[in-house]
């Protein structure tokens, strides 16, 4: 066993996994898995820069993670940063802060690298299941981008597009600094058109419709699953590998797009940091399922974080 620590810093959240990994058996045993909403990508789509308050929220989470990594005695650490820090003009400030706190430099990976990590993390334990036909399409709906990966025993094609729950919310649903509650029909139509254009782009390089099993990752997907399952509190053991039908996803997406902030917040299984962005995330998921004709989605709690851990094991 090798004790590893993996940090995934995205547009909306930062997450930590400390685990014991055995490459010989393929076993990854969680010791600590946590997530903090930091909204690192706050305003990046509009300003091109990481906001000072967003950086401070992220650094505060890094300090907590540093203490946990030290407590568990992880032998190796890898910090991967995704969409928001790829796009920002002042990403050097972010890199210096992480290096000072955690002692490693964040790797600002490409969208294709992000996709490969997501595929490995999501499918390693699905391999060999008779009820899930290959090839897999793994879809990771993040805050700033969405990754599409098609593969069977290995990645065949991958593409990252700049459509995510935070980016779509800020681009289409924010007026005068506030999220419209609920969005207008025009706002929803503009957002849907943006998503469809991104799917067109993804399909140029990834054969989305050739996949037999759709696997969905990240907070937008797991939150929709929690709502579909009627959970009173977020329970990863019930969400992991849940199978949610297209009609249920469509109903939830429609409900969230019609809801006010208070109505969305009433879903007790939803993290407070997702209340303003979940409607956009659900619409991205629905558009993907309708585009490829998927009748259900297999939800995975194992994703890019697990793929990062395996990469250093």
C-alpha positions in Angstrom: 0.0 0.0 0.0 1.1 3.5 -0.8 -0.5 6.4 1.2 -1.3 9.2 -1.3 -3.0 12.6 -1.1 -4.8 14.1 -4.1 -6.2 17.6 -4.4 -8.6 18.6 -7.2 -9.2 22.4 -7.4 -11.9 23.3 -9.8 -14.0 26.3 -10.6 -16.6 25.8 -7.8 -15.0 23.5 -5.3 -11.7 22.1 -3.9 -11.5 18.5 -2.8 -9.1 16.3 -0.9 -8.6 12.5 -1.0 -6.2 10.8 1.3 -6.1 7.1 0.5 -4.1 3.9 0.7 -3.6 2.6 -2.8 -2.5 -0.9 -3.9 -1.7 -0.9 -7.7 -1.3 -4.7 -7.7 -4.9 -5.4 -6.5 -6.5 -2.2 -7.8 -7.7 -1.4 -4.3 -8.1 2.3 -3.2 -9.0 2.6 0.5 -10.3 6.1 1.5 -9.0 7.6 4.7 -10.3 11.1 4.2 -12.4 12.5 1.4 -13.8 16.0 1.7 -15.0 18.9 -0.3 -15.2 22.7 0.2 -17.1 25.2 -1.9 -14.7 28.0 -2.6 -16.0 29.5 -5.9 -12.4 30.0 -7.2 -13.9 30.9 -10.6 -16.0 33.7 -9.2 -16.2 36.3 -12.0 -13.4 34.8 -14.1 -15.5 34.4 -17.2 -16.2 38.2 -17.0 -12.9 39.7 -15.7 -10.3 37.1 -16.8 -8.9 37.2 -13.2 -9.1 35.3 -10.0 -10.9 37.5 -7.4 -8.9 38.3 -4.1 -11.7 36.9 -2.0 -12.0 33.7 -4.1 -8.2 33.2 -3.7 -8.5 33.7 0.1 -11.3 31.1 0.4 -9.2 28.7 -1.6 -6.1 29.2 0.5 -8.1 28.8 3.7 -9.3 25.4 2.5 -5.7 24.5 1.5 -4.6 25.2 5.1 -7.2 22.8 6.4 -6.1 20.2 3.9 -2.4 20.6 4.7 -3.2 19.7 8.4 -5.1 16.6 7.3 -2.4 15.5 5.0 0.2 15.9 7.7 -2.0 14.0 10.2 -2.4 11.0 8.0 1.2 11.0 6.9 0.7 10.8 3.1 3.8 9.8 1.3 3.0 11.5 -2.0 0.8 14.6 -2.8 -0.4 15.8 -6.2 -2.4 19.0 -6.6 -4.3 19.4 -9.8 -6.0 22.7 -10.8 -8.6 22.9 -13.6 -10.7 25.3 -15.5 -10.7 28.6 -13.6 -7.0 28.6 -13.0 -6.3 27.8 -16.6 -8.2 30.8 -17.7 -7.0 33.5 -15.2 -4.5 36.2 -16.0 -3.2 36.2 -12.4 -2.9 32.4 -12.0 0.8 32.9 -10.8 -0.6 34.4 -7.5 -2.7 31.2 -7.1 0.4 29.0 -7.8 2.5 30.8 -5.2 -0.1 30.6 -2.5 -0.6 26.9 -2.9 3.1 26.2 -3.0 3.6 28.2 0.2 0.8 26.3 2.0 1.1 22.7 0.7 4.7 22.6 -0.5 3.8 21.5 -4.0 3.1 23.5 -7.1 -0.4 23.1 -8.5 -0.4 21.5 -11.9 -2.7 23.5 -14.2 -3.6 20.6 -16.4 -5.2 20.6 -19.8 -8.8 19.7 -20.4 -7.6 16.4 -22.1 -5.5 15.5 -19.0 -8.5 16.3 -16.8 -10.7 14.0 -18.9 -8.2 11.1 -18.7 -8.0 11.4 -14.9 -11.8 11.5 -14.7 -12.2 8.4 -16.9 -9.7 6.4 -14.8 -11.3 7.3 -11.5 -14.9 6.7 -12.7 -14.5 3.4 -14.6 -11.8 1.4 -12.8 -14.3 -0.3 -10.6 -17.0 -0.6 -13.3 -14.8 -2.7 -15.5 -16.1 -6.2 -15.9 -19.7 -5.6 -14.8 -21.9 -7.6 -17.1 -24.8 -5.1 -16.7 -22.9 -2.1 -18.0 -21.9 -2.4 -21.7 -18.8 -0.7 -23.1 -17.8 1.7 -24.5 -18.3 4.1 -21.6 -19.0 7.8 -22.0 -17.7 9.6 -18.9 -19.1 13.1 -18.5 -17.6 15.4 -15.8 -19.8 18.5 -15.4 -17.6 21.0 -13.5 -18.0 24.6 -12.6 -16.2 26.1 -15.6 -16.0 23.2 -18.1 -17.3 19.8 -19.0 -15.1 16.9 -20.0 -16.3 14.1 -22.3 -14.3 10.9 -22.5 -15.2 7.8 -24.5 -13.3 4.6 -23.9 -13.5 0.9 -23.0 -10.3 -0.5 -21.5 -8.5 2.8 -22.4 -9.4 6.3 -23.4 -10.4 6.4 -27.1 -11.3 10.1 -27.4 -11.6 13.1 -25.0 -12.6 16.7 -25.2 -13.1 19.5 -22.8 -15.6 22.4 -23.5 -16.1 25.6 -21.7 -19.6 24.8 -20.3 -20.1 24.3 -16.6 -22.6 25.2 -13.9 -20.8 28.3 -12.7 -19.9 29.6 -16.1 -23.4 29.1 -17.5 -25.0 30.7 -14.4 -22.7 33.8 -14.6 -23.1 34.1 -18.3 -26.8 33.7 -18.6 -28.6 33.9 -15.3 -26.9 36.8 -13.5 -28.4 40.3 -13.9 -27.0 43.3 -11.9 -24.9 40.9 -9.8 -27.8 38.7 -8.8 -29.0 35.3 -10.0 -32.5 35.6 -11.6 -35.0 33.6 -9.6 -36.5 32.0 -11.4 -34.8 32.5 -14.9 -36.8 33.8 -17.8 -37.7 31.7 -20.8 -35.3 33.8 -22.8 -32.4 33.2 -20.4 -33.0 29.5 -20.4 -33.2 29.4 -24.2 -29.9 31.3 -24.5 -28.2 29.0 -22.0 -29.5 25.9 -23.8 -28.2 27.2 -27.1 -24.8 27.8 -25.6 -24.8 24.2 -24.3 -25.9 22.8 -27.6 -23.1 24.7 -29.4 -20.6 23.1 -26.9 -22.0 19.7 -27.6 -21.5 20.3 -31.3 -17.9 21.1 -30.6 -17.4 18.0 -28.4 -18.9 15.8 -31.1 -16.2 16.9 -33.6 -13.6 14.8 -31.8 -15.6 12.5 -29.4 -18.1 9.9 -30.8 -20.6 10.7 -28.0 -23.4 8.6 -29.6 -21.3 5.4 -29.9 -21.2 4.9 -26.1 -23.4 2.3 -24.5 -23.2 3.4 -20.9 -23.2 7.0 -19.7 -21.3 7.7 -16.5 -21.8 11.1 -14.8 -19.4 12.8 -12.3 -19.2 15.8 -10.1 -21.5 17.9 -8.0 -24.2 18.8 -10.5 -24.7 15.1 -11.3 -24.6 13.8 -7.8 -26.9 16.6 -6.6 -29.5 15.7 -9.2 -29.1 12.1 -8.1 -29.7 13.0 -4.5 -32.9 14.8 -5.5 -34.0 11.9 -7.6 -33.5 9.5 -4.8 -35.4 11.7 -2.4 -32.6 11.9 0.2 -33.1 13.9 3.3 -29.3 14.3 3.6 -26.5 13.8 1.2 -25.4 10.1 1.3 -22.6 9.2 -1.0 -23.1 5.4 -0.4 -26.6 5.7 -1.9 -25.6 8.0 -4.7 -22.6 6.1 -5.8 -23.6 3.9 -8.8 -27.2 5.0 -8.6 -29.0 4.8 -12.0 -31.2 7.8 -12.8 -33.6 7.7 -15.8 -33.9 10.4 -18.5 -37.5 11.3 -17.6 -36.5 11.9 -14.0 -33.6 14.1 -15.0 -35.8 16.1 -17.3 -38.4 16.6 -14.5 -35.8 17.7 -12.0 -34.1 20.1 -14.4 -37.5 21.7 -15.3 -38.3 22.0 -11.6 -35.0 23.6 -10.7 -35.2 26.1 -13.6 -38.7 27.2 -12.4 -37.7 27.4 -8.7 -36.6 30.4 -6.6 -33.5 30.4 -4.5 -35.5 29.4 -1.4 -37.2 26.5 -3.2 -33.9 25.1 -4.5 -32.4 25.5 -1.0 -35.2 23.5 0.5 -33.6 20.3 -1.0 -31.9 19.2 2.2 -29.4 17.0 0.3 -28.0 19.9 -1.6 -24.8 21.7 -0.5 -25.6 25.4 0.1 -22.8 26.3 -2.3 -24.7 24.7 -5.2 -28.0 26.4 -4.7 -27.4 29.2 -7.2 -25.7 27.0 -9.9 -27.5 23.7 -9.8 -30.2 24.7 -12.3 -27.6 25.4 -14.9 -25.7 22.1 -14.0 -28.9 20.1 -14.3 -29.7 21.6 -17.7 -26.2 20.7 -19.0 -26.8 17.1 -17.9 -30.2 17.0 -19.5 -28.9 18.4 -22.8 -26.2 15.7 -22.9 -28.6 12.8 -22.2 -31.0 14.1 -24.9 -28.2 14.6 -27.4 -26.9 11.1 -27.2 -30.2 9.4 -26.6 -29.2 8.0 -23.1 -32.2 6.6 -21.2 -30.3 6.6 -17.9 -27.1 7.8 -16.3 -24.9 5.8 -13.9 -23.8 8.2 -11.2 -20.2 7.9 -9.8 -18.8 9.4 -6.7 -15.4 8.3 -7.9 -13.9 10.7 -10.4 -10.9 12.9 -11.2 -9.9 12.8 -7.6 -9.5 9.0 -7.7 -7.8 9.3 -11.0 -5.2 11.7 -9.6 -4.6 9.3 -6.7 -4.0 6.4 -9.0 -1.6 8.5 -11.1 0.8 8.8 -8.1 0.2 5.4 -6.6 
